Amino acid sequence: MDLLKRPFEMKLAPLVLLLVIGHMSTAQSTAGITNQPDTSFTNFSAYTKAVKKHPAIQLVPEFGLPGLTVNNNIVYCSIGNRPLKLDAFQPLKKDSALTAAIIIIHGGGWRSGNRTQHHPLAQKLASLGYTCFTPEYRLSTEALFPAGIQDIQAAVRWVKSQAAAYYVDTNKIVLLGFSAGGEMAAFAGATGNMNLLAGQGCNATLSNAVNAVIDIDGTLSFVHPESGEGDDTKKTSAASYWFGYSKKENPALWKNASPLTWVGKQMPPTLFINSSEKRMHAGREDFIKVLTENNIYSEVQVFENAPHTFCLFHPWFEPTVGYIDGFLKKIFSR
């Protein structure tokens, strides 16, 4: 099979089969599976790093916004004895009108991070009338790719299954992710209409397809020349931990795990919000070219001189919310 061939032009096989093409001589490494949380990436650790170059920034705290209904620790899927949980943020509703749902995926190199990191964003967007969900997913300390993607797909299906309870319009399901979460949002968005990954069985009769993707500084290709992923010279890279293979050991896997490999006519409208760090939006222009060829709407918003973690801080937080709100109003008002 030609792995360089556009996937939507050929008969699709589950990605789990594509991962082993080439009869790998090197065994997949599970050294990164510690079953211990990696707490190295937090909002405060991001602030400590970013404030050195941007002394005026302020960490965005959680809001005490009135008129929101918040439900924490909801189990959206169970993998064996492992419950996967999310938090839900609903706007105060005065009628039965349906809302768009935004599923917010945290970053942290597929290894660290926590769903609570984007509670401020979920609260702010809920105050604007969106119903927001912040799911956890299995990180590389617990399970290798594609487990985390499967978890996000299960979260999408759960939201659809609970649409009536949360007054969600199932034609307005949005995946929004930051950093590693942005890559996951783009991948899940590009493959939502494909029978690409073997699911976990949670609400399996429902579709994984979504209606919009918002990628906040998440890479679109692990193998693009602009990508910074895969340098294991000093320490094992985040992506190498997630895949269990280095880029050299299994280039087919690294390619097939890239959103850019799968983007096509099935991709929903997409918003890219980026920092000034070019490696964090590797493949973006190639991705947009495919969207344009298929008459799919996209937007790019760039904060010049902003750090990678800009969405966690003032002065970029409010403009980020504004870009998200403006994009969704535009595409859902058509």
C-alpha positions in Angstrom: 0.0 0.0 0.0 1.3 3.5 -0.9 1.3 5.4 2.4 1.8 8.6 0.6 -1.4 8.2 -1.3 -4.2 10.5 -0.2 -6.2 8.4 2.3 -9.6 9.5 1.3 -9.0 8.3 -2.3 -8.3 4.7 -1.3 -10.2 2.1 0.6 -9.6 2.9 4.2 -8.2 0.4 6.6 -8.2 1.0 10.4 -5.2 3.1 11.3 -4.1 0.4 13.8 -3.3 -1.7 10.8 -1.4 1.0 9.1 0.8 1.4 12.1 2.5 -1.9 11.7 3.0 -1.8 7.9 6.6 -2.4 7.1 7.0 -5.2 9.7 8.8 -3.2 12.2 12.1 -4.8 13.4 12.1 -2.5 16.5 9.5 -3.3 19.2 7.3 -0.5 20.3 8.6 1.0 23.5 6.4 1.2 26.6 9.2 2.8 28.6 7.1 6.0 28.9 4.1 4.2 30.4 4.7 4.9 34.1 1.1 4.9 35.3 2.1 8.0 37.3 0.8 11.5 36.4 3.3 13.8 34.8 2.6 17.2 36.5 5.4 19.1 34.7 3.0 21.2 32.6 0.6 23.4 34.5 -0.7 26.9 34.0 1.7 28.1 36.6 4.7 26.4 35.1 3.8 27.9 31.8 3.6 31.3 33.4 6.9 30.9 35.1 8.5 30.2 31.8 6.7 32.8 29.7 7.0 35.7 32.1 10.8 35.8 31.7 10.3 37.2 28.2 6.9 38.7 28.7 6.9 40.4 32.2 3.6 42.1 31.7 1.5 38.9 31.3 -1.0 37.8 33.8 -2.3 34.3 34.4 -6.0 34.0 33.7 -7.8 32.7 36.8 -11.1 30.9 37.0 -14.0 33.2 36.8 -16.9 33.5 39.3 -19.3 34.2 36.5 -23.0 34.2 37.4 -25.6 32.3 35.4 -23.5 29.2 34.6 -24.3 25.6 35.6 -21.2 23.6 36.2 -21.1 19.8 36.6 -17.7 18.2 37.4 -16.4 14.7 37.2 -18.9 13.2 34.8 -17.9 9.8 33.5 -18.2 9.9 29.7 -16.7 6.5 28.9 -15.1 3.6 30.8 -12.1 1.6 29.5 -12.2 -1.5 31.5 -12.0 -0.3 35.1 -10.8 3.1 34.0 -13.4 5.9 34.0 -12.8 8.8 31.7 -14.2 12.1 33.1 -15.2 15.5 31.9 -16.5 18.7 33.3 -19.6 20.5 31.8 -20.3 24.2 31.7 -23.7 25.4 30.6 -25.1 28.9 30.0 -28.1 30.0 32.0 -31.0 29.2 29.7 -34.2 31.1 29.6 -35.7 29.0 26.8 -35.3 25.6 25.1 -33.1 26.9 22.2 -30.2 24.6 21.3 -26.6 25.7 21.7 -23.3 24.9 20.0 -21.1 22.5 22.0 -17.4 23.1 22.4 -15.2 20.2 23.5 -12.0 21.7 24.8 -8.8 19.5 24.7 -5.9 20.4 26.9 -2.3 20.4 25.9 0.9 19.2 27.5 2.7 17.1 24.9 0.3 14.2 25.1 2.0 13.4 28.4 1.2 16.1 30.9 -1.5 18.7 31.4 -5.0 18.6 32.9 -8.5 19.2 31.8 -8.9 21.9 34.5 -6.3 24.1 32.7 -9.0 25.4 30.4 -11.8 25.9 32.9 -11.4 29.7 32.5 -11.9 29.4 28.8 -14.9 27.1 29.2 -16.4 29.5 31.7 -15.9 32.5 29.5 -17.3 30.7 26.4 -20.3 29.4 28.4 -21.0 33.0 29.4 -21.3 33.8 25.7 -23.9 31.1 25.2 -21.9 28.0 24.3 -22.1 24.7 26.2 -18.5 23.6 26.9 -17.0 20.3 28.0 -13.4 19.7 29.2 -12.6 16.0 28.9 -9.6 14.1 30.2 -7.9 11.6 28.0 -5.3 8.9 28.4 -1.8 10.5 28.2 1.3 8.7 27.2 2.1 7.9 30.8 -0.9 5.6 30.6 -1.5 4.5 27.0 0.1 5.0 23.7 -1.4 6.5 20.5 -4.1 6.2 19.4 -5.7 5.8 22.8 -6.0 9.5 23.5 -7.6 10.1 20.1 -10.1 7.4 20.8 -11.0 9.0 24.1 -11.7 12.3 22.4 -13.9 10.5 19.8 -15.7 8.9 22.7 -16.2 12.4 24.2 -17.7 13.6 21.0 -20.1 10.7 20.9 -21.0 11.2 24.6 -21.9 14.8 23.9 -24.2 13.7 21.1 -25.8 11.1 23.3 -26.5 13.8 25.9 -27.6 16.5 23.5 -31.2 16.7 24.8 -30.1 16.9 28.4 -27.6 19.8 27.7 -29.7 21.5 25.0 -26.9 20.9 22.4 -27.4 21.2 18.7 -25.8 18.1 17.2 -25.1 20.0 14.0 -22.9 22.4 16.0 -20.3 20.2 17.6 -16.9 21.9 17.9 -13.5 20.4 18.8 -11.1 23.0 20.2 -7.7 22.2 21.4 -4.5 23.8 22.5 -1.0 22.6 21.6 -1.1 18.8 21.7 -4.8 19.2 22.1 -4.9 21.3 19.0 -3.2 18.5 17.0 -5.7 16.1 18.4 -8.6 18.3 17.5 -7.4 18.6 13.9 -6.8 14.9 13.6 -10.2 13.9 15.1 -11.8 16.6 12.9 -10.1 15.4 9.8 -11.0 11.7 10.4 -14.4 12.0 12.0 -16.2 10.7 9.0 -13.8 7.8 8.5 -13.9 4.4 10.0 -10.2 4.9 10.9 -9.7 3.9 14.5 -11.2 0.9 16.4 -13.4 2.5 19.0 -13.9 1.7 22.6 -17.6 0.9 22.3 -18.9 3.9 24.3 -22.0 5.1 22.3 -20.5 3.3 19.4 -23.5 3.7 17.1 -23.0 7.5 17.0 -20.7 9.3 14.6 -17.3 10.8 15.5 -17.9 13.7 13.0 -17.8 17.3 14.2 -18.9 20.5 12.6 -15.9 22.8 13.3 -12.3 22.6 14.5 -10.3 25.3 16.4 -6.6 24.6 16.6 -4.7 26.8 19.0 -1.0 26.4 18.2 -1.2 22.6 17.6 1.1 21.1 15.0 -0.6 19.7 11.9 2.2 17.3 10.8 4.8 15.4 12.7 7.0 14.9 9.6 6.7 18.4 8.0 10.1 20.2 7.6 8.9 23.0 9.9 7.9 20.5 12.7 9.9 20.5 15.9 8.7 17.1 16.9 11.0 14.1 17.0 14.3 15.4 18.2 15.5 12.7 20.6 19.1 13.8 20.8 19.0 15.2 24.3 15.9 13.4 25.7 13.0 11.4 24.5 10.6 13.8 22.7 7.0 14.1 23.6 5.8 12.5 20.3 8.3 9.6 20.6 6.8 8.8 24.0 3.3 9.0 22.6 4.0 6.7 19.7 6.4 4.4 21.3 8.6 4.8 18.3 11.1 7.4 17.2 10.5 9.1 13.9 13.4 7.1 12.4 12.1 3.8 13.7 8.5 4.2 12.3 8.1 7.0 9.9 4.9 5.6 8.6 3.3 5.9 12.0 4.5 9.5 12.4 3.0 10.3 9.0 -0.3 8.6 9.6 -0.7 10.3 13.0 -0.5 13.7 11.3 -3.7 15.6 10.7 -2.2 16.9 7.4 -2.2 13.3 6.1 -5.9 13.0 6.4 -7.3 16.4 5.6 -9.7 16.5 2.7 -13.3 17.2 1.6 -14.6 15.7 4.9 -12.8 18.4 7.1 -15.1 20.9 8.8 -14.5 24.7 8.8 -11.3 25.3 10.8 -9.9 28.2 12.8 -6.2 28.4 13.5 -5.1 30.7 16.3 -1.3 30.8 16.5 1.6 32.2 18.5 4.8 33.5 16.8 6.5 30.1 17.2 6.5 28.7 13.7 7.2 25.1 14.7 3.9 25.0 16.5 1.9 25.5 13.3 4.0 23.3 11.1 2.0 22.3 8.0 -0.6 25.0 8.4 -0.3 26.4 4.9 -0.4 23.0 3.3 -3.5 22.2 5.4 -5.2 25.4 4.3 -4.4 24.7 0.7 -6.3 21.4 0.9 -9.2 23.2 2.6 -9.3 25.9 -0.1 -9.2 23.3 -2.9 -12.3 21.7 -1.3 -14.1 25.1 -0.7 -13.9 24.7 3.1 -13.8 27.8 5.1 -10.8 28.6 7.3 -9.4 31.5 9.2 -5.9 32.2 10.6 -5.3 34.6 13.5 -1.7 35.1 14.7 -0.5 36.9 17.8 2.9 38.3 16.8 5.6 38.0 19.6 3.3 35.9 21.7 4.6 32.7 23.5 3.3 29.3 22.7 1.1 29.3 25.8 -0.5 32.7 25.1 -4.1 31.5 25.5 -3.5 31.0 29.2 -2.6 34.6 29.8 -3.7 38.2 29.6 -3.4 40.2 27.3 -4.1 37.4 24.7 -7.0 35.6 26.5 -9.8 38.0 25.7 -8.8 38.4 22.0 -8.6 34.6 21.7 -12.1 34.3 23.0 -13.2 37.0 20.6 -11.7 35.1 17.6 -13.4 31.9 18.7 -16.8 33.5 19.1 -16.5 35.4 15.9 -15.6 32.3 13.9 -18.4 30.2 15.3 -21.0 32.9 14.8 -19.8 33.2 11.2 -19.9 29.5 10.3 -23.1 28.6 12.2 -25.1 31.5 11.0 -24.9 30.4 7.3 
